[in-house]
Amino acid sequence: MTVTAQRWVMTSAGEPLVAETFDPGPPRDGEVVVAVAGCGVCHTDLGYYYDGVPIKHDLPLALGHEISGRIVAAAGDVDFAPGAAVIIPAVIPCGVCDLCRRGRYAICRQQKMPGNDIHGGFASHIRVPAFGLCPVDERRLEQSALELADIAVVADAVTTPYQAVARSGLGQGDVAIVICVGGVGGYTVQIARALGATVIAIDVDPYKLDAIAPHGAALCLNARELAFPDLKNAIRGFVKESGLRASEWIVFECSGTAAGQQTAFGLLTFGSTLCVVGFTLDKIEVRLSNLMAFDARVLGNWGCEPGHYPAALDLVLDGRVQLLPFIEKRPLHEINRVFAAVHRGEFKRRAILVPEQWP
C-alpha cells in the first residue's frame, strides 16, 4: 500500500506547526494504518507545545493522542481488517511483557503514546500497534447521532476518568466530588452519575458549572466564591439534607493545579478515596497522617488500559455520557489557530481536528 499522507508536526516548542507529507508505509507485524477521522486537542498537547514538557520522540513530531478513524491497511497477524472503524488508545501497552501479562497495562515500560513516543493523530493517517484497538459499532454510532470523528475524545477525555471511576470502586449511592469540570472533569461527572453516584461539581468557572449542571451534577459550587471552610460546609449540608453518607466520599481531582489538589486533600473524610486524575508539576504540602486518621486512600491514574475502552464507549453510544454539548470540530489545517485559541481559553468545548478528506 502506498499512501500520500499529511501530518502537522511540532519542530520546536512554541513555533508554528508545519504540514509535511509522508508515506505511512505498509504496516509491520502487529500494526495497522488508520485514516484519521478526528483527533482531539488535549491540554497535554498544549503542555508539550507551549510549556516544553519533555517529549520522548525526537522532533519534528506530530502531536495528538485522542484519535478515531478507519483502518486502511493491516498486517496479516492482526485481528482487524481494512474498513474497520476504531478508536486508538491514548496509551498503547505492548501486551506481551511481564507487567502486561499480569494485567498492569498502565505501567508497561514499552507502552507507546501517540504524539509522544510515536507520531500522533494530527494527521491524515497514522501507523500504530494493533494491540488494544477499540472496535466501533457503526450501526450504534449512527443510531446515537454521532460521527466517527466525534468519538475521538473517548480516547483519554472519556476513558481516563472511566478508569479512575472504575478503580475507585464507586457505585450506587456513593457521593462523588469532582474538582474542575471542564474536559476530563466534565466526563468524570457524567460517568460517576451514570454509575449511580450523587455528584458534586466544583470549579472556579461559572460557565463550566452551568454547562455540567444538566448532565449529572446534583450540586455545583464555585470555589472562587467560597472560602474553603464554607465550601466544605456546603457539601456537608447538602449531603445531610439529601440523606447521603457523611463518610466515604470519593474525590476526583481533575484540575491538575496545586489549588485543586489542596482542596481535594482537604475534603477527605472517614473512608474517603482521593483519585488524582489531573497532572501538575507544582508541589503542595499536606499532612499524610490524615490518611491514617481517616482510614482514607489516594489513587493515581495514568491513562486508561485498553480493556476499559469498550465499556466507556458503551456509555457514550447508549447516551448515558453526552459528547455533542462538549465538543467542537474544526478542519485540521486550522491547527495553529485552534492551538492558540485553546491556549487563550477561548474554546469552551473540546476541539476535534478533522482531516480534510473527512466530510
Buried (B, 14 or more C-beta within 10 A) or exposed (E): EEBEBBBBBBEEEEEEBEBBEBEBBBBEEBBBBBBBBBBBBBBBBBBBBBEEBEBEBEEBBBBBBBBBBBBBBBBEEBEBEEEBBBBBBBBBBBBEBEBBEEEEBBEBEBBBBBBBBBBBBBBBBBBBBBBBBBBBBBEBBEEBEBBBBBBBBBBBBBBBBBBBBBBBEBEEEBBBBBBBBBBBBBBBBBBBBBBEBBBBBBBBBEEBBEBBBEBBBBBBBBBEEBEEEEBBEBBEEBBEEEEBBEEBBBBBBBBBBBBBBBBBBBBBBEBBBBBBBBBBEEEEEBEEEBBEEBEBEBBEBBBBBBEBBEEBBEBBBEEBBBBEEBBEBBEBBEBBEBBEBBBEEEBEBBBBBBBEEBE
